[in-house]
Amino acid sequence: DYIRKVKAFYRKDESDPRAFIVDELSEETIIRWEEFYDSVIQDRTARSIKVAYLSGPNPENDLTEMTDMGLLPENIWAFESDAKIYNEAVISALSSKFPFIKLIKANVGDFFEVSPQKFDLIYLDFCGPLPSKKAGQKTLKAITSILKYHALSPLGVMITNVSLPSKEQNANEHKNIVNLVASYLYPKSTLESNNPEWNCTDGAISEGYSLDEWHKKVECEIEDFYGQYITRLLVDLISVISPYDNFTSSHSLYKNMFKISNYNDLTK
């Protein structure tokens, strides 16, 4: 009933011009949308949900939590790319009550490149930042592979957890993260305000910050802005970057939709 709730919300204030717009949304149209939605999504229960997650040395810990919520262990896939940790995970799983767990020795992003599997929930509990230079922490590559190869089912959910290295842990990496976050968020027209009633405020440029001033602010409040950066990067990856990257000039749909013969002309 989401569409009905949206319509009811905007009709509360008759002076809001959107109230007149939603009145154009007829009951017949809403019913047609609801029928289409049901045909695509269908009823889901915990037993029908398919999950992928990063294993670590003790995959049965997360597996126990998920099965306690009603998920079938046969629908749960665990991934581990580190050979040593994978061996530990196998031993741990075989001695648990889940010896039949699907434990895949591969980077989760590499797996999606060759497998047609789709998941309702993908949980990526990374040990590194986003992005990460370390070979074993291909955080950005894993996320882009999920999007590029359509590993999520309709209305699927991707949950990410990444780290923020402190100055004490790695001063150079911390500095690079600050520079990246400040540069990425600076041109955004809106940012999060941390106001529970309206979590939105004008961006840095609208607020009159120079790039240097903004960089200093981000550096002082990096924990907050790093979280905003992660959110905005994921949104941009899903809605803009990944679709654009997949839509090359050689594709027939590209040629049918655009009259630009040279792909490089788009950047002019």
Secondary structure as GFF3:
##gff-version 3
##sequence-region A 1 268
A	DSSP	alpha_helix	2	10	.	.	.	ID=ss1
A	DSSP	alpha_helix	17	22	.	.	.	ID=ss2
A	DSSP	alpha_helix	27	41	.	.	.	ID=ss3
A	DSSP	three_ten_helix	46	48	.	.	.	ID=ss4
A	DSSP	beta_strand	51	54	.	.	.	ID=ss5
A	DSSP	alpha_helix	59	68	.	.	.	ID=ss6
A	DSSP	three_ten_helix	73	75	.	.	.	ID=ss7
A	DSSP	beta_strand	76	79	.	.	.	ID=ss8
A	DSSP	alpha_helix	83	94	.	.	.	ID=ss9
A	DSSP	beta_strand	102	104	.	.	.	ID=ss10
A	DSSP	alpha_helix	108	114	.	.	.	ID=ss11
A	DSSP	beta_strand	119	125	.	.	.	ID=ss12
A	DSSP	alpha_helix	139	148	.	.	.	ID=ss13
A	DSSP	beta_strand	152	161	.	.	.	ID=ss14
A	DSSP	alpha_helix	171	185	.	.	.	ID=ss15
A	DSSP	beta_strand	190	191	.	.	.	ID=ss16
A	DSSP	beta_strand	201	202	.	.	.	ID=ss17
A	DSSP	alpha_helix	211	220	.	.	.	ID=ss18
A	DSSP	alpha_helix	222	236	.	.	.	ID=ss19
A	DSSP	pi_helix	237	241	.	.	.	ID=ss20
A	DSSP	alpha_helix	242	246	.	.	.	ID=ss21
A	DSSP	alpha_helix	252	257	.	.	.	ID=ss22
A	DSSP	three_ten_helix	263	267	.	.	.	ID=ss23
###
